[in-house]
Amino acid sequence: MEEDWAKAQSLNAEKAYQQFLDKHPQSEFSSKAKHYLKDTALANVVLKMAPPTKIILDSNYRNVPTGWSPENSQKLLIPELEKLLKEGADPNSRRIDGYRSVYRFSQKSGKIESTFAFAGSPGTIVEHNGGSKSLLSFCREFELFRAAELLEQYGAK
């Protein structure tokens, strides 16, 4: 069992912790694995609320962002965020690194205006990294105000 726990910790991935829990549901390390999974799930919910990072070509062959708007995704995901916080997920244990939303700009030449969109980056969830953003600062930056408010209520910094 200790060997399986060491392996899960070294891989530091959701799948590894879930496999450990499946194999050792009542072990002395199971509560740590459950906390890891809850904390990571919380960060995943916050990341899902963010602006789009992908682009597609529309019927006029223009690059347009794809995905939900932050307003809609917040409405749908706030109950999940609140549930995880009530279950004890730690809003300070995970951070988001490398996220960049779709970048758009317009260029005007005479009477012709062209709008361009470039794909962003979905980012990754990390435990601690100097250049990463806390869940709270991420929510504030992308105007996910209801999510930020909830995170603050549960001690996010």
Backbone hydrogen bonds in HBPLUS format (Angstrom, degrees):
<---DONOR---> <-ACCEPTOR-->    atom                        ^
c    i                          cat <-CA-CA->   ^        H-A-AA   ^      H-
h    n   atom  resd res      DA  || num        DHA   H-A  angle D-A-AA Bond
n    s   type  num  typ     dist DA aas  dist angle  dist       angle   num
A0005-TRP N   A0001-MET O   2.95 MM   4  6.30 152.3  2.03 149.6 157.7     1
A0006-ALA N   A0002-GLU O   2.93 MM   4  6.14 159.6  1.98 146.6 151.7     2
A0007-LYS N   A0003-GLU O   2.99 MM   4  6.20 152.3  2.06 143.0 150.8     3
A0008-ALA N   A0004-ASP O   2.96 MM   4  6.22 158.2  2.00 146.8 152.2     4
A0009-GLN N   A0005-TRP O   2.94 MM   4  6.21 160.1  1.98 151.9 157.2     5
A0010-SER N   A0006-ALA O   2.92 MM   4  6.11 153.7  1.99 145.4 152.7     6
A0011-LEU N   A0007-LYS O   3.00 MM   4  6.21 156.0  2.05 151.3 157.2     7
A0012-ASN N   A0008-ALA O   2.88 MM   4  5.93 145.0  2.00 141.6 152.1     8
A0016-ALA N   A0013-ALA O   3.08 MM   3  5.36 117.5  2.49 103.4 118.0     9
A0017-TYR N   A0013-ALA O   3.12 MM   4  6.49 160.9  2.16 159.0 164.2    10
A0018-GLN N   A0014-GLU O   2.88 MM   4  6.10 159.0  1.92 156.5 163.0    11
A0019-GLN N   A0015-LYS O   2.89 MM   4  6.07 157.3  1.94 148.1 154.2    12
A0020-PHE N   A0016-ALA O   3.01 MM   4  6.23 151.0  2.10 140.8 148.7    13
A0021-LEU N   A0017-TYR O   2.98 MM   4  6.28 160.4  2.02 148.2 152.7    14
A0022-ASP N   A0018-GLN O   2.88 MM   4  6.13 156.7  1.93 150.5 157.1    15
A0023-LYS N   A0019-GLN O   3.05 MM   4  6.20 150.0  2.14 143.4 150.7    16
A0024-HIS N   A0020-PHE O   2.75 MM   4  5.86 153.1  1.82 154.1 162.6    17
A0027-SER N   A0024-HIS O   3.41 MM   3  5.47 168.9  2.42 114.8 113.5    18
A0030-SER N   A0027-SER O   3.25 MM   3  5.28 160.6  2.29 103.0 108.8    19
A0032-LYS N   A0029-PHE O   3.11 MM   3  5.40 121.3  2.47 104.1 118.2    20
A0033-ALA N   A0029-PHE O   3.11 MM   4  6.45 158.4  2.16 154.9 161.4    21
A0034-LYS N   A0030-SER O   2.92 MM   4  6.14 157.3  1.97 148.7 154.9    22
A0035-HIS N   A0031-SER O   2.97 MM   4  6.18 155.7  2.03 144.2 150.4    23
A0036-TYR N   A0032-LYS O   2.96 MM   4  6.20 159.3  2.00 148.2 154.0    24
A0037-LEU N   A0033-ALA O   3.03 MM   4  6.30 162.1  2.06 150.3 154.3    25
A0038-LYS N   A0034-LYS O   2.94 MM   4  6.18 158.9  1.98 150.5 156.3    26
A0039-ASP N   A0035-HIS O   2.87 MM   4  5.99 170.0  1.88 157.3 160.1    27
A0040-THR N   A0036-TYR O   3.00 MM   4  6.15 157.8  2.05 148.5 154.7    28
A0041-ALA N   A0037-LEU O   2.91 MM   4  6.01 152.6  1.98 142.6 150.7    29
A0042-LEU N   A0038-LYS O   2.94 MM   4  6.18 151.9  2.02 148.6 155.7    30
A0043-ALA N   A0039-ASP O   3.22 MM   4  6.53 158.6  2.27 143.2 147.7    31
A0044-ASN N   A0040-THR O   2.95 MM   4  6.22 152.2  2.02 146.9 155.1    32
A0045-VAL N   A0041-ALA O   2.99 MM   4  6.27 151.0  2.08 148.0 154.8    33
A0046-VAL N   A0042-LEU O   3.12 MM   4  6.47 161.1  2.16 150.7 155.3    34
A0047-LEU N   A0043-ALA O   2.95 MM   4  6.18 159.7  1.99 149.3 155.0    35
A0048-LYS N   A0044-ASN O   2.97 MM   4  6.20 145.0  2.09 143.6 152.6    36
A0049-MET N   A0046-VAL O   3.09 MM   3  5.32 140.0  2.25 102.8 114.0    37
A0050-ALA N   A0047-LEU O   3.28 MM   3  5.48 156.3  2.34 105.6 112.3    38
A0102-VAL N   A0052-PRO O   2.95 MM  50  6.07 149.5  2.04 154.9 150.8    39
A0120-GLY N   A0053-THR O   2.75 MM  67  4.33 153.0  1.82 128.3 136.1    40
A0066-THR N   A0054-LYS O   2.95 MM  12  5.61 150.7  2.04 143.0 141.3    41
A0056-ILE N   A0064-VAL O   2.89 MM   8  5.52 154.1  1.96 151.8 158.1    42
A0064-VAL N   A0056-ILE O   2.83 MM   8  5.52 162.0  1.87 159.8 165.6    43
A0058-ASP N   A0062-ARG O   2.86 MM   4  5.41 154.7  1.93 145.9 152.8    44
A0061-TYR N   A0058-ASP O   2.90 MM   3  5.17 152.4  1.98 122.1 121.9    45
A0073-SER N   A0069-SER O   2.98 MM   4  6.16 174.6  1.99 165.9 167.7    46
A0074-GLN N   A0070-PRO O   2.89 MM   4  5.84 151.7  1.97 141.2 148.7    47
A0075-LYS N   A0071-GLU O   3.23 MM   4  6.47 161.2  2.27 144.1 148.3    48
A0076-LEU N   A0072-ASN O   3.14 MM   4  6.43 156.5  2.20 150.8 156.7    49
A0077-LEU N   A0073-SER O   2.84 MM   4  5.86 145.7  1.96 146.6 156.2    50
A0078-ILE N   A0074-GLN O   2.87 MM   4  5.53 143.7  2.01 154.6 155.2    51
A0080-GLU N   A0077-LEU O   3.10 MM   3  5.29 118.5  2.49 102.8 117.4    52
A0081-LEU N   A0077-LEU O   2.98 MM   4  6.28 159.1  2.02 156.5 163.2    53
A0082-GLU N   A0078-ILE O   2.84 MM   4  6.02 167.5  1.85 162.0 164.7    54
A0083-LYS N   A0079-PRO O   2.95 MM   4  6.08 154.8  2.01 142.7 149.6    55
A0084-LEU N   A0080-GLU O   3.06 MM   4  6.30 163.8  2.09 150.1 153.3    56
A0085-LEU N   A0081-LEU O   3.05 MM   4  6.31 158.0  2.10 150.1 156.3    57
A0086-LYS N   A0082-GLU O   2.92 MM   4  6.14 158.3  1.97 149.9 155.9    58
A0087-GLU N   A0083-LYS O   2.96 MM   4  6.19 141.0  2.11 143.6 154.6    59
A0089-ALA N   A0084-LEU O   2.99 MM   5  5.56 164.2  2.02 152.2 148.9    60
A0088-GLY N   A0085-LEU O   3.07 MM   3  5.22 157.8  2.12 103.8 110.3    61
A0093-SER N   A0090-ASP O   3.42 MM   3  5.66 170.3  2.43 110.9 113.6    62
A0095-ARG N   A0126-VAL O   2.73 MM  31  5.25 157.5  1.78 157.8 161.4    63
A0126-VAL N   A0095-ARG O   2.88 MM  31  5.25 164.5  1.90 144.3 149.6    64
A0096-ILE N   A0133-LYS O   2.85 MM  37  5.25 161.8  1.88 152.8 156.6    65
A0133-LYS N   A0096-ILE O   2.84 MM  37  5.25 172.1  1.84 148.9 149.0    66
A0097-ASP N   A0124-THR O   2.86 MM  27  5.32 168.6  1.87 158.2 162.1    67
A0124-THR N   A0097-ASP O   2.81 MM  27  5.32 154.9  1.87 150.2 158.5    68
A0100-ARG N   A0121-SER O   2.85 MM  21  4.83 159.6  1.89 142.6 142.0    69
A0121-SER N   A0100-ARG O   2.68 MM  21  4.83 147.0  1.78 129.8 140.6    70
A0103-TYR N   A0118-PHE O   2.99 MM  15  5.14 158.8  2.04 148.3 152.5    71
A0118-PHE N   A0103-TYR O   2.76 MM  15  5.14 156.4  1.81 148.5 156.8    72
A0105-PHE N   A0116-PHE O   3.02 MM  11  5.49 152.9  2.10 144.9 151.7    73
A0116-PHE N   A0105-PHE O   2.82 MM  11  5.49 171.1  1.83 169.2 171.2    74
A0107-GLN N   A0114-SER O   2.71 MM   7  5.20 156.7  1.77 153.8 162.2    75
A0114-SER N   A0107-GLN O   2.77 MM   7  5.20 168.1  1.78 159.4 160.3    76
A0109-SER N   A0112-ILE O   2.79 MM   3  5.36 171.2  1.80 166.6 168.8    77
A0112-ILE N   A0109-SER O   3.13 MM   3  5.36 154.7  2.20 132.1 128.5    78
A0132-SER N   A0129-ASN O   3.07 MM   3  5.33 159.9  2.11 114.1 120.5    79
A0138-PHE N   A0134-SER O   2.92 MM   4  6.06 156.1  1.98 152.1 159.4    80
A0139-CYS N   A0135-LEU O   2.98 MM   4  6.18 160.0  2.03 146.4 151.1    81
A0140-ARG N   A0136-LEU O   3.00 MM   4  6.28 159.4  2.05 150.8 156.6    82
A0141-GLU N   A0137-SER O   2.91 MM   4  6.02 162.0  1.94 146.5 151.6    83
A0142-PHE N   A0138-PHE O   3.15 MM   4  6.38 154.6  2.22 149.9 155.4    84
A0144-LEU N   A0139-CYS O   2.74 MM   5  4.71 170.3  1.75 152.3 150.9    85
A0143-GLU N   A0140-ARG O   3.15 MM   3  4.98 164.6  2.17 106.5 108.1    86
A0148-ALA N   A0144-LEU O   2.93 MM   4  6.19 158.8  1.98 154.5 161.5    87
A0149-GLU N   A0145-PHE O   2.91 MM   4  6.08 157.3  1.96 148.5 154.5    88
A0150-LEU N   A0146-ARG O   3.07 MM   4  6.32 159.5  2.11 146.6 151.3    89
A0151-LEU N   A0147-ALA O   2.93 MM   4  6.18 165.7  1.95 154.4 158.5    90
A0152-GLU N   A0148-ALA O   2.94 MM   4  6.14 158.3  1.99 149.9 155.5    91
A0153-GLN N   A0149-GLU O   3.05 MM   4  6.33 152.2  2.13 144.5 151.9    92
A0154-TYR N   A0150-LEU O   3.23 MM   4  6.57 135.4  2.44 143.7 154.9    93
A0154-TYR N   A0151-LEU O   3.12 MM   3  5.26 135.2  2.33  98.2 110.4    94
A0156-ALA N   A0151-LEU O   2.91 MM   5  5.21 158.9  1.96 139.0 137.2    95
A0155-GLY N   A0152-GLU O   3.01 MM   3  5.09 158.4  2.06 115.0 113.2    96
